[in-house]
Amino acid sequence: MTEKNKLKFKRIHRDSRGDIYAIYAGSREYILLVTKKGSRRGGDYHQSIQHDTVLDGRVKVVSLKKELMLQEGQTVTFGPNEPHYIEATSDCLILEWLEGSFEKKYFKPYRDLIEEKMK
């Protein structure tokens, strides 16, 4: 495996909802969300396009434009500046990545829902 293709893993957050890992593959960054049933994540938006793929489990996806139920193998894409959050309807594993560099802003109505669930 060349240095360019080498994978690096790093846990970047842990709380009552589960763990968040960063996966670095060359210059690309992916986020792996390990999330417990009933927990919510997100409440934010990004300048670039975001993709989330459910690797295991089921989630409810909410944005201003859509509300979907996803299961293993399904992907959702959020457009630039599209506020969103996910709610785990089972324990789940989600792979997330942005088409641009990582940055985020919180959308207060959704973020309040996330924080409410964490209390």
C-alpha positions as CSV (number, residue, x, y, z in Angstrom):
1,M,0.0,0.0,0.0
2,T,1.5,3.4,-1.0
3,E,1.6,6.3,1.4
4,K,-1.1,8.0,-0.8
5,N,-3.5,5.1,-0.2
6,K,-2.7,4.6,3.5
7,L,-5.7,4.9,5.8
8,K,-5.5,6.6,9.2
9,F,-8.3,6.3,11.9
10,K,-8.8,8.7,14.8
11,R,-11.6,8.9,17.4
12,I,-12.5,12.6,17.5
13,H,-15.5,12.5,19.9
14,R,-17.4,10.3,22.3
15,D,-20.6,11.1,24.3
16,S,-23.8,9.4,25.3
17,R,-24.9,9.0,21.7
18,G,-21.8,7.0,20.6
19,D,-18.5,7.7,18.9
20,I,-17.3,9.7,16.0
21,Y,-14.1,8.7,14.1
22,A,-12.2,10.5,11.4
23,I,-10.9,8.3,8.6
24,Y,-8.1,9.8,6.5
25,A,-7.5,8.3,3.0
26,G,-4.8,10.4,1.4
27,S,-6.1,13.9,1.3
28,R,-9.7,12.9,1.8
29,E,-11.5,12.9,5.2
30,Y,-14.4,10.7,6.0
31,I,-16.4,10.7,9.2
32,L,-17.7,7.5,10.8
33,L,-20.7,8.0,13.1
34,V,-21.4,5.2,15.6
35,T,-24.8,6.1,17.0
36,K,-27.1,4.5,19.5
37,K,-30.8,4.0,18.9
38,G,-32.9,7.2,19.7
39,S,-29.9,9.5,19.4
40,R,-29.8,12.5,17.0
41,R,-26.8,14.0,15.2
42,G,-26.2,17.1,13.1
43,G,-28.4,20.1,13.2
44,D,-25.9,21.8,10.9
45,Y,-25.2,22.7,7.3
46,H,-22.2,23.1,5.1
47,Q,-21.1,25.2,2.2
48,S,-20.4,22.1,0.2
49,I,-22.4,19.0,-0.7
50,Q,-22.5,16.3,2.0
51,H,-23.2,12.6,1.6
52,D,-24.2,10.1,4.3
53,T,-24.3,6.4,3.7
54,V,-25.9,4.0,6.2
55,L,-23.5,1.1,6.7
56,D,-25.6,-0.6,9.3
57,G,-28.9,0.0,11.0
58,R,-31.7,2.5,10.2
59,V,-32.0,6.3,10.4
60,K,-34.6,9.0,9.9
61,V,-33.1,11.9,7.9
62,V,-34.7,15.4,8.2
63,S,-33.9,18.5,6.3
64,L,-35.9,21.5,5.2
65,K,-36.3,19.8,1.8
66,K,-36.9,16.2,2.8
67,E,-37.7,13.6,5.4
68,L,-36.6,10.0,4.7
69,M,-36.1,6.7,6.3
70,L,-32.8,5.0,5.3
71,Q,-31.4,1.6,6.0
72,E,-28.2,-0.3,5.3
73,G,-26.7,0.5,1.9
74,Q,-28.7,3.7,1.3
75,T,-27.3,7.2,0.8
76,V,-28.6,10.7,1.2
77,T,-27.1,13.8,-0.3
78,F,-27.6,17.3,1.2
79,G,-27.0,20.3,-1.0
80,P,-24.9,23.3,0.0
81,N,-26.4,25.2,2.9
82,E,-29.1,22.6,3.5
83,P,-29.8,22.3,7.3
84,H,-30.2,18.6,8.3
85,Y,-30.1,16.1,11.1
86,I,-30.4,12.4,11.5
87,E,-32.1,10.3,14.2
88,A,-31.1,6.7,14.7
89,T,-34.1,4.4,14.7
90,S,-31.8,1.5,15.6
91,D,-28.1,1.4,16.6
92,C,-26.4,2.4,13.4
93,L,-23.1,3.1,11.6
94,I,-23.0,6.0,9.1
95,L,-20.2,7.1,6.8
96,E,-20.2,10.8,6.0
97,W,-18.1,13.0,3.7
98,L,-18.2,16.5,2.2
99,E,-17.2,17.3,-1.4
100,G,-15.3,20.3,-0.1
101,S,-13.2,21.0,3.0
102,F,-14.8,20.5,6.4
103,E,-16.6,23.4,7.9
104,K,-20.1,23.7,9.5
105,K,-22.6,26.1,10.9
106,Y,-25.4,25.3,13.2
107,F,-29.1,25.7,12.3
108,K,-30.6,26.7,15.7
109,P,-34.0,25.0,15.3
110,Y,-32.4,21.7,14.5
111,R,-29.5,22.0,16.8
112,D,-31.9,22.7,19.7
113,L,-33.6,19.3,18.9
114,I,-30.2,17.6,19.0
115,E,-29.2,19.1,22.3
116,E,-32.7,18.5,23.8
117,K,-32.2,14.8,23.2
118,M,-28.8,14.8,24.9
119,K,-30.2,16.0,28.2
